[in-house]
Amino acid sequence: MDFFYLGILVFLIVLAVFDLSVGVANDAVNFLSPAVGAKAAKFRIILLVAAIGIFVGASTSSGMMDIARHGILNPVYYTLDDVMCVFLAVAATDVILLDIFNTLGMPTSTTVSMVFGLLGGSTALALSKIMGSGLTYADLINTDKALSVIIGIFLSVAIAFVVGLVVMWITRVVFTFEYRKHLRYSVAIFGGIGVTSIFYFLLVSGLKNSSLLGYIGWTPAWIDSHKLAILLTSFVGFTLLMEVLHLLKVNIFRIVVLFGTFALAMAFAGNDLVNFIGTPLAGLESFLDFTANGAGQRADHYIVSVLAGESTLPGKQWFLIGAGIIMTTAICTSKKAHKVVETTVNLSRQDEGEEVFSSSRIARRTVRGVLNITSAVGRFVPACVARWIDKRFDNEDVILEEGAAFDEVRAAVNLVLAGLLIVIGTTFQLPLSTTYVAFMVAMGSSLADRAWGRETAVYRITGVISVIGGWFITAGAALIVSFLIATLNHWGGLVAMVFVVCTVAAVIINNNRKFKQKASEENVDTLFRQIVRTHDKAKVWELLLEHVRNTQGNALVFTRETFRHITQGLMHDNMKELRAATGAIDEEKSTWKRYRRKEILGMRKIDYMQAVEKNTWFHLGCNSITQIIYGLKRMLEPCLEHVDNNFSPMPQSYIDELIPVCNDVDRFLERAHQMITTGNFDNVDELLVEGNAIKSRISQIRHQQQDRIQREESNIKIGLLYLSTLQETQELMSIARHLVRASKRLQLQ
């Protein structure tokens, strides 16, 4: 049986390696997004700074936090078999949940995943122990500690958002968006406050319990008793240093951002390491204690009281160094980490760039309510004050690095506030989620910066709600899944644990396969990103034309395929073809809505006179694509209803008449696609004449069909459906001709 638990322990350690990889990928948003969003340095430099911070933080960590050992469960009532069931359930749940969120590109909390996983798994075993033992739930589970952890984590969401909003508003009033004009008398103080805050955060959350400070006598007790002196000395020294550096033309904000990235990455690795390796190492220590002191005892009777005290795990430092190497490698190579960071940056960007979330009812109501409240409050603000504030927030001349989502002022505020809030939480012994704090500070500061304008607010709020909703899902899912797995492990024994191991391995492999497949299929709109980052109006026009050609070409490909699905489904009574058309239309509507908005943003960046000249043809092309989508939907709906209700199929005479029309339409759309995507309109007149001839043939068939219906020569249902299909096909040809003409006038000089 010892070999069985050894096998489970090996699998726990393997899970810890996966957990370190997926965990750091998700938590990368905490320390990477401010620097990446502001383009404080080249991406590889930011990664290098973060990687060094992670390695130093993991290697100098004090080890395991009590939360993984006895923070939730009371180990004096649990046997080795019990804790192995719980730890396997927690590790499996943690890896699965984090990998799912990483695949979706959504940031979540590794702390919440571990805490609620421990609570769920411990509860499953506690319920089995309560029966007939006289023990209570409070005896087996540290309910007070668990409640304080949960309250502290979720309270941090509201606090971080409000603090980020207020502090960023004040900072922006001081510096404005043209902050380089207002640096002379404020930047040194700002830099001094920022670097002092980050330095103190580094002491309290990153190095306080490490062995490095112990060598110079800076013990935790000494730091607590001298914190005021440390703060004052640091502030004076760093303020003077910042003033000197500013006089030497050094970018103070960039220093604050990079130093903050290092400190937050280091503190993350030191403190959140327990979220990844806490339970496996606790399981290892329990097993080693059993092999040393449990001679002659069964694992399901041996109490793991060793977990009630401080950790005595031999070689613990090597585990920490190994964890640091794994996390450092993961942050530099993980594509999922980059995707999670991109989600946060997009939600807080200053411009109207690419919106990754759609609108929602709660977002629309929230925006409407805020507008009403703002309007009511604005009546009591003196007009001169309102004008002065609006002038301070005028972002017409905002200073952004090439391709940046926001400026370095906001990036510095985000990092400083995140560090300060974590320090305050640590000082008052309130457990905080670094993910929640960092993300909500970023959202609060972007709101204060008026990045959520009326054109983007509903999309940003929907995104924030989606992320926060994901956090609650993480908590609930971790609790339930861990409870179920621990119960299965407890009652199923060896067979159940082997089943869990195989299931987790299968889920991890499947998630990674899906992520690679999705990444290969995902159409990253690099053209639009280049348009956003380019300031040369002529270059913007070239990129925009290429984007429009691609969009219109893709729309015609969609039209051909969907028209084929609809007509084939109708002629052959095939529901599979019609359902494929339904899904394609819904997806195209969503895609086209995003692309149209992007291209309108691109039109705003070209030369004004050129825009006046080209606007009519641009919008005519946009309207044509919209009409094509809705025309196909109108064509589809009666066909879908007819076939789904198993009404009489289309007569062969109708099919023979419709097939040549479908072939002509398909050839026209293929030629139109080639003409638009290549920009070669030499034969455009010939194509338009051909399109007009197709319309005339369809019109002739329509009149024949009307006569058939009038003479009662056919089933009225299928006769009307055929007539409707012909009408929509004729309209489709008319709109496609409009699209070709509009594209020609737009592309040619």
ZIPEQUI-V380509 format. One record per residue. N is the residue number from 1. BURIAL is # if it has 16 or more other C-alpha atoms within 10 Angstrom, else .. D_LAST is the distance of its C-alpha to the last C-alpha in Angstrom with 2 decimals. Layout:
N|BURIAL|D_LAST, N|BURIAL|D_LAST
This chain:
1|.|81.16, 2|.|80.36, 3|.|78.07, 4|.|76.22, 5|#|75.56, 6|.|74.61, 7|.|72.01, 8|#|70.66, 9|#|70.59, 10|.|68.62, 11|#|66.08, 12|#|65.91, 13|#|65.12, 14|.|62.42, 15|#|60.97, 16|#|61.17, 17|#|58.95, 18|#|56.36, 19|#|56.83, 20|#|56.21, 21|#|52.93, 22|#|51.57, 23|#|53.12, 24|#|51.56, 25|#|48.20, 26|#|48.52, 27|#|50.08, 28|#|47.50, 29|#|45.65, 30|#|48.59, 31|#|48.04, 32|#|44.59, 33|#|42.23, 34|#|42.70, 35|#|42.06, 36|#|39.21, 37|#|37.55, 38|#|37.79, 39|#|36.94, 40|#|40.22, 41|.|40.18, 42|.|38.68, 43|.|39.34, 44|.|41.89, 45|.|43.76, 46|#|43.97, 47|#|45.23, 48|#|47.75, 49|#|49.09, 50|#|49.43, 51|#|51.01, 52|#|53.59, 53|#|54.39, 54|#|54.86, 55|#|57.12, 56|#|59.22, 57|#|59.54, 58|#|60.61, 59|#|62.96, 60|#|64.70, 61|#|64.88, 62|#|68.33, 63|#|68.05, 64|#|68.24, 65|#|68.16, 66|#|70.97, 67|#|68.66, 68|#|68.41, 69|#|72.16, 70|#|73.92, 71|#|71.43, 72|#|71.15, 73|#|73.98, 74|#|77.56, 75|#|78.41, 76|.|82.21, 77|#|82.02, 78|#|79.70, 79|#|80.68, 80|#|78.81, 81|#|77.92, 82|#|76.58, 83|#|74.32, 84|#|73.00, 85|#|72.03, 86|#|70.34, 87|#|68.61, 88|#|67.27, 89|#|65.95, 90|#|64.30, 91|#|62.70, 92|#|61.43, 93|#|60.02, 94|#|58.40, 95|#|56.58, 96|#|55.39, 97|#|54.10, 98|#|52.35, 99|#|50.72, 100|#|49.43, 101|#|47.98, 102|#|46.40, 103|#|44.79, 104|.|43.34, 105|#|42.18, 106|#|44.45, 107|#|46.78, 108|#|50.42, 109|#|53.78, 110|#|55.94, 111|#|58.80, 112|#|58.62, 113|#|58.40, 114|#|61.52, 115|#|63.53, 116|#|63.03, 117|#|63.53, 118|#|66.83, 119|#|67.80, 120|#|67.11, 121|#|68.87, 122|#|71.82, 123|#|72.22, 124|#|72.45, 125|#|75.35, 126|#|76.87, 127|.|77.22, 128|.|79.16, 129|#|81.44, 130|.|82.16, 131|.|83.85, 132|.|87.60, 133|.|87.38, 134|.|87.89, 135|.|84.79, 136|.|82.20, 137|.|78.43, 138|.|78.74, 139|.|81.06, 140|#|78.61, 141|#|75.33, 142|#|74.84, 143|#|73.49, 144|.|73.48, 145|.|71.46, 146|#|69.04, 147|.|68.56, 148|.|67.94, 149|#|65.35, 150|#|63.50, 151|.|63.66, 152|#|62.56, 153|#|59.55, 154|#|58.19, 155|#|59.20, 156|#|56.98, 157|#|53.89, 158|.|54.47, 159|#|55.84, 160|#|52.97, 161|#|50.33, 162|#|52.15, 163|#|52.94, 164|#|49.37, 165|#|48.13, 166|.|50.70, 167|#|50.61, 168|#|46.81, 169|#|46.72, 170|.|49.31, 171|#|47.61, 172|#|44.25, 173|#|46.03, 174|.|47.58, 175|#|44.62, 176|#|41.55, 177|#|38.14, 178|#|38.14, 179|#|41.30, 180|.|41.27, 181|.|42.20, 182|.|45.26, 183|#|46.87, 184|.|49.56, 185|.|52.38, 186|.|51.43, 187|#|49.85, 188|#|53.21, 189|#|54.92, 190|#|52.12, 191|#|52.19, 192|#|55.99, 193|#|56.07, 194|#|53.42, 195|#|54.97, 196|#|58.48, 197|#|57.54, 198|#|56.01, 199|#|59.00, 200|#|61.47, 201|#|59.55, 202|#|59.80, 203|#|63.55, 204|#|64.25, 205|#|61.96, 206|#|61.26, 207|#|64.28, 208|#|67.08, 209|#|68.99, 210|#|67.92, 211|#|70.33, 212|.|68.30, 213|#|69.34, 214|.|72.86, 215|.|73.41, 216|.|73.05, 217|.|75.05, 218|#|72.21, 219|#|73.58, 220|#|72.24, 221|.|75.29, 222|.|74.80, 223|#|71.13, 224|.|72.14, 225|.|74.87, 226|.|72.78, 227|.|69.39, 228|.|69.52, 229|.|70.33, 230|.|67.59, 231|#|65.01, 232|.|66.11, 233|.|66.39, 234|#|63.04, 235|#|61.32, 236|.|62.81, 237|.|62.17, 238|#|58.60, 239|#|57.72, 240|#|59.02, 241|.|57.20, 242|#|53.89, 243|#|54.39, 244|.|55.05, 245|.|52.01, 246|#|49.82, 247|.|51.16, 248|.|50.21, 249|.|46.57, 250|.|46.89, 251|#|44.77, 252|#|47.54, 253|#|45.48, 254|#|44.50, 255|#|48.20, 256|#|49.13, 257|#|46.51, 258|#|47.47, 259|#|51.19, 260|#|50.82, 261|#|49.05, 262|#|51.95, 263|#|54.60, 264|#|53.20, 265|#|52.77, 266|#|56.30, 267|#|57.85, 268|#|56.05, 269|#|57.45, 270|#|60.90, 271|#|61.30, 272|#|59.27, 273|#|60.67, 274|#|63.33, 275|#|60.73, 276|#|60.09, 277|#|63.43, 278|#|65.94, 279|#|67.15, 280|#|67.30, 281|#|69.28, 282|#|71.51, 283|#|72.15, 284|#|72.92, 285|#|75.38, 286|#|77.04, 287|#|77.48, 288|.|78.88, 289|#|81.30, 290|#|82.42, 291|.|83.06, 292|.|85.02, 293|.|87.07, 294|.|86.92, 295|.|89.40, 296|.|91.04, 297|.|88.76, 298|.|86.20, 299|#|82.60, 300|.|82.69, 301|.|85.67, 302|#|84.68, 303|#|83.46, 304|#|80.63, 305|#|82.02, 306|#|80.51, 307|#|77.22, 308|.|78.94, 309|.|79.25, 310|.|77.14, 311|#|75.45, 312|.|77.58, 313|#|75.29, 314|.|76.00, 315|.|73.13, 316|.|70.87, 317|#|69.05, 318|.|67.91, 319|#|66.40, 320|#|64.48, 321|#|63.23, 322|#|62.18, 323|#|60.36, 324|#|58.57, 325|#|57.42, 326|#|56.14, 327|#|54.27, 328|#|52.75, 329|.|51.54, 330|#|50.17, 331|#|48.13, 332|#|46.47, 333|.|45.73, 334|#|45.35, 335|#|41.91, 336|#|43.42, 337|#|44.20, 338|#|40.57, 339|#|39.60, 340|#|42.28, 341|#|41.19, 342|#|37.56, 343|#|38.80, 344|#|40.58, 345|#|37.79, 346|#|35.24, 347|#|37.74, 348|#|38.23, 349|#|34.80, 350|#|33.83, 351|#|30.20, 352|#|28.96, 353|#|28.03, 354|#|28.84, 355|#|31.72, 356|.|33.99, 357|#|36.26, 358|#|35.80, 359|#|37.45, 360|.|41.17, 361|.|43.60, 362|.|45.70, 363|#|42.68, 364|.|41.53, 365|.|45.09, 366|#|45.47, 367|#|42.37, 368|.|43.53, 369|.|47.02, 370|.|45.90, 371|.|43.75, 372|.|46.80, 373|.|49.09, 374|.|46.76, 375|.|46.49, 376|.|50.30, 377|.|51.00, 378|.|48.47, 379|.|50.61, 380|.|53.37, 381|.|51.31, 382|.|51.43, 383|.|48.12, 384|.|48.42, 385|.|48.99, 386|.|46.04, 387|.|43.73, 388|.|45.13, 389|.|44.63, 390|.|41.06, 391|.|40.40, 392|#|41.92, 393|#|39.66, 394|.|36.42, 395|#|34.08, 396|.|31.06, 397|.|32.06, 398|.|33.41, 399|#|34.15, 400|#|33.03, 401|#|33.00, 402|.|29.83, 403|#|29.69, 404|#|32.83, 405|#|33.57, 406|#|35.95, 407|#|37.60, 408|#|40.78, 409|#|42.90, 410|#|42.61, 411|#|43.13, 412|#|46.30, 413|#|47.58, 414|#|47.09, 415|#|49.11, 416|#|51.80, 417|#|52.38, 418|#|52.49, 419|#|55.08, 420|#|57.10, 421|#|57.30, 422|#|58.48, 423|#|61.08, 424|.|62.31, 425|#|62.58, 426|.|64.49, 427|.|66.78, 428|.|67.73, 429|.|67.95, 430|#|65.19, 431|#|63.28, 432|#|59.53, 433|#|56.66, 434|#|54.43, 435|#|51.51, 436|#|52.05, 437|#|52.53, 438|#|49.49, 439|#|47.15, 440|#|48.42, 441|#|48.39, 442|#|44.70, 443|#|44.02, 444|#|46.15, 445|#|44.50, 446|#|40.97, 447|#|42.11, 448|#|43.65, 449|#|40.45, 450|#|38.61, 451|#|36.44, 452|#|37.18, 453|.|35.16, 454|.|35.08, 455|.|31.87, 456|#|33.50, 457|#|37.24, 458|#|37.93, 459|#|36.30, 460|#|38.17, 461|#|41.45, 462|#|41.17, 463|#|40.75, 464|#|43.76, 465|.|45.83, 466|.|44.96, 467|#|46.08, 468|#|49.25, 469|.|49.98, 470|#|49.76, 471|#|52.38, 472|.|54.80, 473|.|54.12, 474|#|54.97, 475|#|58.25, 476|#|59.24, 477|#|58.20, 478|#|59.97, 479|#|63.12, 480|#|63.24, 481|#|62.18, 482|#|64.53, 483|#|67.32, 484|#|66.93, 485|#|66.72, 486|#|69.72, 487|#|71.69, 488|#|70.85, 489|#|71.89, 490|#|75.12, 491|.|76.33, 492|.|74.85, 493|.|75.98, 494|.|75.10, 495|.|73.30, 496|#|71.12, 497|#|70.15, 498|.|69.21, 499|.|67.12, 500|#|65.33, 501|#|64.68, 502|.|63.17, 503|.|61.08, 504|#|59.60, 505|.|58.76, 506|.|57.07, 507|.|55.03, 508|#|53.84, 509|.|52.84, 510|.|51.07, 511|#|49.14, 512|.|47.93, 513|.|46.91, 514|.|44.92, 515|#|43.26, 516|.|42.17, 517|.|40.93, 518|.|39.02, 519|.|37.56, 520|.|36.39, 521|.|34.86, 522|.|33.40, 523|.|29.62, 524|.|29.23, 525|.|25.83, 526|.|25.29, 527|.|21.53, 528|#|22.30, 529|.|25.00, 530|.|22.73, 531|#|20.36, 532|#|23.53, 533|#|24.83, 534|#|21.81, 535|.|21.63, 536|.|18.73, 537|#|15.87, 538|.|13.20, 539|.|15.29, 540|#|15.69, 541|#|12.00, 542|.|12.13, 543|#|15.43, 544|#|14.51, 545|#|11.80, 546|#|14.63, 547|#|17.08, 548|#|15.36, 549|#|15.12, 550|#|18.78, 551|#|19.85, 552|#|18.53, 553|#|19.89, 554|#|23.18, 555|#|23.38, 556|#|23.25, 557|#|25.88, 558|#|27.99, 559|#|27.63, 560|#|28.86, 561|.|31.74, 562|#|32.82, 563|#|32.72, 564|#|34.85, 565|#|37.27, 566|#|37.74, 567|#|38.33, 568|#|40.52, 569|#|42.46, 570|#|43.09, 571|#|44.03, 572|.|46.29, 573|#|47.63, 574|#|46.37, 575|#|46.28, 576|.|44.96, 577|#|41.67, 578|#|41.37, 579|#|42.19, 580|.|39.54, 581|#|37.00, 582|#|38.41, 583|.|37.97, 584|#|34.44, 585|#|33.35, 586|.|35.05, 587|.|33.50, 588|#|29.96, 589|.|30.37, 590|.|31.36, 591|.|28.67, 592|#|25.83, 593|.|27.26, 594|#|27.06, 595|#|23.54, 596|#|22.19, 597|.|23.95, 598|#|22.63, 599|#|18.97, 600|.|19.71, 601|#|21.35, 602|#|18.31, 603|#|16.16, 604|.|18.92, 605|#|18.41, 606|#|14.83, 607|.|14.30, 608|.|15.64, 609|.|13.28, 610|.|10.25, 611|.|12.64, 612|.|13.52, 613|.|10.10, 614|#|9.67, 615|.|13.46, 616|.|14.18, 617|#|12.23, 618|#|13.52, 619|.|16.99, 620|#|16.96, 621|#|16.43, 622|#|19.20, 623|#|21.44, 624|#|21.07, 625|#|22.33, 626|#|25.08, 627|#|26.14, 628|#|26.29, 629|#|28.62, 630|.|30.82, 631|#|30.88, 632|#|32.18, 633|#|34.69, 634|.|35.91, 635|#|36.30, 636|#|38.16, 637|.|40.69, 638|#|42.79, 639|#|42.73, 640|#|43.94, 641|.|46.64, 642|#|47.81, 643|#|48.16, 644|.|49.55, 645|.|52.25, 646|.|53.22, 647|.|52.81, 648|.|53.04, 649|.|50.48, 650|#|48.03, 651|.|49.82, 652|.|49.04, 653|.|47.99, 654|.|45.19, 655|#|44.14, 656|.|44.09, 657|.|41.92, 658|#|39.47, 659|.|38.96, 660|.|36.92, 661|#|34.67, 662|#|34.14, 663|.|33.37, 664|.|30.77, 665|#|29.07, 666|#|29.18, 667|.|27.60, 668|#|24.77, 669|#|24.08, 670|#|24.35, 671|.|21.78, 672|#|19.38, 673|#|20.03, 674|.|19.37, 675|#|16.08, 676|#|14.72, 677|#|16.32, 678|.|15.21, 679|#|11.56, 680|.|12.67, 681|#|12.17, 682|.|13.93, 683|.|16.88, 684|#|15.49, 685|.|17.33, 686|.|20.47, 687|#|20.31, 688|#|19.98, 689|.|22.88, 690|#|24.86, 691|#|24.38, 692|#|25.59, 693|.|28.56, 694|#|29.49, 695|#|29.52, 696|.|31.79, 697|.|34.14, 698|#|34.42, 699|#|35.16, 700|.|37.89, 701|#|39.45, 702|#|39.39, 703|.|41.40, 704|.|43.83, 705|#|44.28, 706|.|44.96, 707|.|47.65, 708|.|49.20, 709|#|49.45, 710|.|50.94, 711|.|53.53, 712|.|54.45, 713|.|53.93, 714|.|52.52, 715|.|52.99, 716|.|51.37, 717|.|49.98, 718|#|48.22, 719|#|47.22, 720|#|45.46, 721|#|43.84, 722|#|42.49, 723|#|41.22, 724|#|39.47, 725|#|37.83, 726|#|36.55, 727|#|35.18, 728|#|33.31, 729|#|31.99, 730|#|30.68, 731|#|29.04, 732|#|27.55, 733|#|25.95, 734|#|24.56, 735|#|23.00, 736|#|21.62, 737|#|19.85, 738|#|18.37, 739|#|17.19, 740|#|15.49, 741|#|13.65, 742|#|12.71, 743|#|11.57, 744|#|9.33, 745|#|7.67, 746|#|7.75, 747|#|6.59, 748|.|3.79, 749|.|0.00
